[in-house]
Amino acid sequence: MQTLQWIYCPVCGNKTRLQTRADTELKNFPLFCPKCKQEIFTLITFISKKSHTCFSCHWKYFNIMKKNFLICGLTGWCMEILFTSIGSLCKSNRKLIGQTSIWMFPIYGMAAIICPVHKLIKNLPAICRGGIYSAGIFTCEYVSGSLLKRHNLCPWDYSDSKANVDGLIRLDYAPFWMAAGLIFEKILDTTETAA
């Protein structure tokens, strides 16, 4: 008798309610995960013997993350332009000049990781989720800023701020990053529901 192994969800990594044998083939099968409530259609008949996760599901997950990367990059650009425009208004410049940098697109795009993180922490209160997102954004901002600074390409410099860390992050921006993380969460949830 062949042993059965569980199929794991490619989105959250938890067990689904299905088991397979070594010779099982799935094609255009709606794989549903009871944990994250995602339904993914398998497109290829090959199942990995090591993890028993469908490779086509991984490909679909990659495409979802790629789409989310683009959405987050564009959303981040828009948020930064609005934020810097408000800063311009505070300096009595009624032209409302907002600005950003091409380098910011991939940095904001990395917020796509919020989607799978949200699946793990969705039962936490918004303030806790925002705090987690803020910590992640600070980390990403510090690491990416350090790399860009080495090549004299960093588009921001917080050295004049009292709450700065190496001129790369401003701790007083924590509420803004909490809000930004929750905005990304909402946008990614909406696009996932629409898909």
Stockholm file with secondary structure:
# STOCKHOLM 1.0

chainA/1-195         MQTLQWIYCPVCGNKTRLQTRADTELKNFPLFCPKCKQEIFTLITFISKKSHTCFSCHWKYFNIMKKNFLICGLTGWCMEILFTSIGSLCKSNRKLIGQTSIWMFPIYGMAAIICPVHKLIKNLPAICRGGIYSAGIFTCEYVSGSLLKRHNLCPWDYSDSKANVDGLIRLDYAPFWMAAGLIFEKILDTTETAA
#=GR chainA/1-195 SS CCCCEEEECTTTCCEEEEEECTTCCCSSCEEECTTTCCEEECCSSCBCTTTCCBHHHHHHHHHHHHHHHHHHHHHHHHHHHHHHHHHHHHTTCTTCCCCCCTTHHHHHHGGGGHHHHHHHHTTSCHHHHHHHHHHHHHHHHHHHHHHHHHTTCCSCCCTTSTTEETTTEEGGGHHHHHHHHHHHHHHHHHHHHHC
#=GC SS_cons         CCCCEEEECTTTCCEEEEEECTTCCCSSCEEECTTTCCEEECCSSCBCTTTCCBHHHHHHHHHHHHHHHHHHHHHHHHHHHHHHHHHHHHTTCTTCCCCCCTTHHHHHHGGGGHHHHHHHHTTSCHHHHHHHHHHHHHHHHHHHHHHHHHTTCCSCCCTTSTTEETTTEEGGGHHHHHHHHHHHHHHHHHHHHHC
//
